[in-house]
């Protein structure tokens, strides 16, 4: 088996946003939360940091935390290229226990990595600890649009379990949050995310046929493609949910 980090580094090499969401929808989240000068943003498991960089273009400041150093280097280069490097800090470390982070944030986010807290409830508790009074939580989370087969459920629930949209709402409310907005991935968003990965891996395999990981990469890519087309596209939804603490 190939390392998940290596697979994602290769399969998402051309992507700045490491989730099935368009840049336009990512920017819409900033509109919803009124991100601008004076907004301080925390992004846990920030990946390549595109959301923070784009929010910083609006005058926000922020901190991104991620375990994977190569993605953070890309994030820093991107911030410098956009002229916002001075407004952002990217920290390598455990997003569940962010090293060197202090204070509170007007926007606390975890977009598509709620495994950092052992699932949605744990991650919401982490985000609440960093949230300024009246602040916004952005959480990206899969949900079941249709009942999956046991095989698909097993593939995607190895570290945590997911619910349908109504069940996801129940989890927000149980954690003490109001769901006030949401931006959901369309089939086209999913297609762009999934299919771009197939091409990136195919291009890498052409360029590195003798790499020790080539066979495992080919197998992983083939399995991912078949699962997506056979069932995942129909059953698995994804969205960013905008929350505020119940007052």
Secondary structure, 3 states (H helix, E strand, C coil): CCCHHHHHHHHCCCCCCCCCCCHHHHHHHHHHCCCCCCCEEEEECCCCCHHHHHHHHCCCEEEEEECCHHHHHHHHHHHHHCCCHHHEEEEECCHHHCCCCCCCEEEEEEECCHHHHCCHHHHHHHHHHHEEEEEEEEEEEEEECCCCCHHHHHHHCCCCCCCCHHHHHHHHHHCCEEEEEEEECCHHHHHHHHHHHHHHHHHHHHHCCCCCCHHHHHHHHHHHHHHHHHHHHHHEEEEEEEEEECC
